[in-house]
């Protein structure tokens, strides 16, 4: 999507789906933080926008405030910071008005909820602002949706965010821009600042069908090198075949679990398919209760190929961290494969989390198109 010139613009379908993910994630993140032993925690946006769209739909900052105001979870002497940064003055002013209206709907802001809206540049303002509101490295969740893709999010910013033990970021990743300008030095330098090196430029040597997966893997590696422990990525595709990648990075496995749960809350009726950009078969699926587990099955077969035994726990973690699926989906696949005698267990019984498994004599061969 091109950078809009106006202060308020139309809501794109993929942005609406992303809003669903943010809302559902905050419904889990907020209680975890509020019921923990944290004196403070922070929700942040580095490119906050005007807080509303032309059709009257709320922007993500207003959605977040609504989630927090609907749930009076703050403990005595506990502080929830909402830190929002918007560079454009007209959007900044509109954002403040929309937030004020939302607060008024709920009778004002409760004690302990601090709303800080800054008319500033994300790159220079976000980390200092986080350090001010969270001097003891309290948890935060930051949505970084810069126009043009990840080159708007410099590596130094990611590294600073990763230094927080409870730091988490959700980044909009648009590889088309990087693919297009990898050979244009002055444009590619912005990519270098994002990845922390020029290694990503090797995308020019990849086959056309592999370029996107190459960049997604390179960006995941850069976030891990920045200090994040867990990094997951997925691609959303709307009815017009418009694509949007999201990359989530966290230092806690529970955060990754809750983000996966939020992803799977996007309703099929919104017209979205999802895809793991590293799946070479480019399998598209809807997130729904009865999931298509065939891609996960292929991935698990690839993981088992050539190995004596692999623990069920490791395969569940593999599904969570290396695919678009969840741990419980891996459990479902393993039980199906056990019933079909595609795998055998060390215990000789149906696989449990403490068991180990290996390929059975009737297992189908692993395919090349794996994650």
N, C-alpha and C positions, 0 to 999 in steps of 0.2 A: 504494500500500500504506500502511495506517495505521501509525503508530508503535507498535511492539510494547511491551507493558507488561512482559513477562517478560524474564529475562536471556538466554534462548536461545529461538529460535523456528524455525518450519518454513522450509525452504529453498524459495523461490519458483522456478518454472522459469526466469523471465527472469534471476534472479540467478545461477542455474547457468550460463546461457549467457554472462553477463557474466564469470563466473569463467574460463570457457574463453578468452575474449578476453584477460583479464589474464594468464593463464598463458602463452598463446602469444606475447603481446607481450614479456613478461619474458624468454622464451627467446631473443629477438632482442636486446632492450635490454641485457641483462647482458653478453653477449660483446662488444658494441660498446663499452660503457664499460670493461670489464676490459682489452680489447686496445688501448684508446686511451691517451692520455698523461695520464690523469686521476689525480691523487693520491687523490681520493675521489669518491664518487657515492652518491646516496641514493634509496631507495624509501620513500615516505611514504603514510600513510592518515590522513585527518582525522577519520573516523568509523569507527573500526576494528572495533567490535562485539566479540562474545565469542570469535571465532575458531572457532566450531563451531555446527552447527545441530542441531535435535532428532533428526534421523535419523543423526547422527554425521558428516555431511559437513563437510569443513574450510571455514573462512571464508577470505576472500582474503588476510589476513595470513599464515595458515599455508600457503596455497598458494604465496605468494611466497617464504617462507622455504624451503619444500621445493625450489622451482626453484633457489634460490641454493645450497643445501647439496648438491644433486645434481651440481653443476658446480663443480669446484675451479679457478676461473679467476683468482682474485685474484693479482696480481703482488706481489713483495716491496715492502713499504712502501706498499701500496695499501689503501684502506679502503672497505668497503661498509657504509653505514649503513642500518638499517631503523628508520624513525621512525614510531611508531604512537601515535595519540591517541584516547582513548575517555573520554567524560565520565562515563558511568554506572559507579559503583564496582563493582557486582557483575559487570558485563561486563568491566571492566578486569581484575579478579582472575581471571576465567575465561580471558581472553585470555592472560595471563601463563602460566597452567598449560598451556594448549594449545601455546603456543610452546615451553615447556620440554620437553614430551613429544616434539614434532617434532625439536627439537635433539638429544634423547637418542637418537632413532632413528638419527641420523647420527653418533653418537659425540661430540656436543657441537659448539659453535661453533668454526670454524677461526680462526686468527689473521687479523685484518683485518676480520672481520665483527662489527659493533657493533650490538646490538639495544637500542633505547631505546623503552620503552613508558611513556606518560604518562597519568595520570588527570587530564584537563584538557579545556578547551573548545577546539575546533578554531579558531574565529575568532580567539581571543586568543593561542593557544599555537603554531600551526603555523609562522607566519613567523619568530618569534624562535627557535624550535627549528631551523628550516632554516638560519638565519643562523649559529647556533652550530656545527652540524655541517658547514656548507659556507660558511665565511667568505670564500672566494675565488670564490664563485659557481660551484662545481662542479655537474655535471649532477644533476638529480633528476627522478623521475617520481612524481606524487602522484595518488592516487585519492580523489576528493572525492564521497562518496555521502551527502549530508545528507538526512535525512527531510524530505519535503514538497517537494523540488525545488530549483531553483537559487537560490531566495531564501534558502536556508541558506548559500550561498556568497557572501559580500559582495564587491562590486567591488574594494574595497581589497585583499582577499586575492588575487584574480585578478591585479590589477596588480602586487602584490609578487612573485607567482610568475613573471609574464611578464618581470620585470626580470632574471631569471637567463638567461644565454645558452643554457644547456642545460636550461631549465625546461620541463616538460611536465605537463599535467593531464588527467585523464579525469573528467568531471563527469556525474553523473546529472541529467537534465533532465526534469521532469514539468510540462508546460505547463498541465495541467488546473486546478491550484491557482491559477495566475496568471490564467487566463481567468475563473475563477469570482469572484475577489476584486479584479479590476482597478478596480471602482467603489467598493470599500470602503476608504476612505482609510487607516485605521489598519493594515489588512492589506496594502494596496498599497505602503505605505512600505517593507516588507521587500523587495518587488520592486524598488523604486527603488535600494535599497542593493546589490542584485545586479547590475542593469544599469548602474549609475553615473549614471542620470538617470531622469526620469519619461516618457521618450519611448515606452517599451513600452506605456504605458497606452492608447495609440491603438488597441490591439487591440479595444477595445469598438466601434470604428467599422468593423471588418472583418466581412465575411460569415462565417457560422458555419463554412463549409468552408475558409476562408482563415485563421482565427485561429491555428491551430497553426503553420502555415508562417510567418506573420508573426512570432510569438514566437521561433521557432527562428532566423530571419534576424536579428532584433533582438539575440538573445543572441550569435550569431556575431559581429556587428558590435561588440558591447560587449567581447568578448574580444580582438578585433583592436585596438580603441581602447585596451585595457589594455596592449597591447604585443606580443601573440602574433602571429607571422608567418603561421602556417597553422592554420586551424580547420576541422574536419570534423564532421558530425553524421549520425546515422542512428537509425532506429527499429526496435526489435525487437518482434515480436508473437507471443505464444504461442498454443497451441491453444484457449485460452479467450478469445482476443481481448484479453488484457491487454497493455498497451503500455508500453514503457520506452524513453526516448530517452537516448542517450549522446552527449556532445560531447567531442571530443578537441582539445586545443590544444597547439601546439609551436612552437619557433623553428627547427626543422630539418626540411627536406623529407624526410630519411631517416626521421625518426620517424614522419611521416605515412605513408610507404610501408610501414613495418613494422606500423603499427597497422591499415592496410587489409588487409595479409596476415593479421593475427591475426583480424580480423573474419570473413574468409572461411574460417577454420578451424572455425567453429561448424558442427557436423554437422547435416545435414538431419533425421536421425533424432531429434534433440532436439525436433522439432516446431515449429521457429521459422521464421517468415517475416521478411524484412527490407524496409525501405522507406526511401527518402529522403523526409523530411517536407516537403521543398519541391517534390516532384513532384506537380503538381496532379491527375494522373491516378491518384495513390495506388496505383501499381503495386507489388504485393507479389512478392517473389522469395525463393528459397532461395539461400543461399550454397553453391555446390558447384562441382565442376570444370567442368561444362558449364553455364555461366551463361546466364541469359536476358538478352541484351544489347539487347533492343528499347528499353527506357527510355534507355539510353546512346545508341543510334542516334538517337532523337528529339532528345535533348539536343544531339548534335553537329550535326544538321541545323539546329537553331535557332541554334547558334553560327555556322554557315556562311551562314545566310540573310542576304542583303543585303550580303555582303562579297565583295570581289574575290578575295582569297586569304587563307588562314590557314595558318600553319606546322603541320606535323605535331607538332612539339615542343609548341606552344601547346595543341593539342587534347589531347595526352596529359596535359599539366599540368592542363587544364580537367577532364578525367575524374577525376584524382586529387583535386583540391582542391574541386570543385564538385558531385560526385556520389558515390554509394556505391561507384563502380567504381575500378579501378586503371589505371595507364598501359598495361599490356599488354592490357587489355580494349579500350581505345581503338584500339590498333594492330590488333587483330582486327577491330573494326567497320570501320575505314577500309579494310582490305584487302578485306573483303566488299563494301563499297560500291564500291570500285574495280573489282572483278570484275563487278559488276552495272552498271557505268557510271553509277552515281549520283554519283560524283565523278570529277574528272580531276586529274592532277598536273602540276606545272610541268615535271617531268622527262620526262613521257610514259611513265614506268614505274611499277611498283607502289610505293606510298608507303613512304618510309623516314623516319627521324627528322629528316633534314636537308632533307626535301622540303617543298613547299607544295602545298595542294590548294584546289580550289573546287568548287562544285556543278556537276554535269554536266547536259546537256540532258534526261536521263531521270530526274533526281532527283525524288523525291516531294516534295510541298510540305511545308514546316515546319508543325507543328501548334501550337496555342496551349498545349497541356499540356506545357510544358517546365520544366526545373529553374530 
